[in-house]
Amino acid sequence: MLHGIDVSNHQGDNGIVLENVLPYYDFCIVKATGGNYFVDAYCDGFIEKCKSAGKLWGFYHFANDGYYCEPEIEAEFFVNNCRNYFGQGIPILDWEVDVGCEWVNRFVDRVWELTG
């Protein structure tokens, strides 16, 4: 069993020192984007700390962050802002809003089209 942590601007704004926490976890999932407008300012720094610590890591898009947007638009925003992460970390969709499976499938299909 692997143990992991999810971090975002929320933890960053509250003063988390990720390099002090990482020894207790096997992996870290980092918020990268949300909706079609939000880029997490802590993402790059957190990912670099994961890499330096030799931890497994992923990066996530928070779906429909605040208002409804077409999934293809959000997928393009995610890929455009995270292009350097694909092929290194695990891309993840954080789906908490009831947008339905069709929305999620369209998002995932578009990410796949753009990144392979």
FENLIN-V673913 format. One record per helix or strand. SS is the DSSP state (helix for helix, strand for strand). FROM is the first residue (numbers start at 1). LEN is the number of residues. Records with the same first field share a line. If there is no record, write none. Layout:
SS=FROM-LEN + FROM-LEN
//
This chain:
strand=4-4 + 27-8 + 38-2 + 56-7 + 86-1 + 89-6
helix=9-5 + 18-7 + 43-10 + 71-12 + 101-15
//
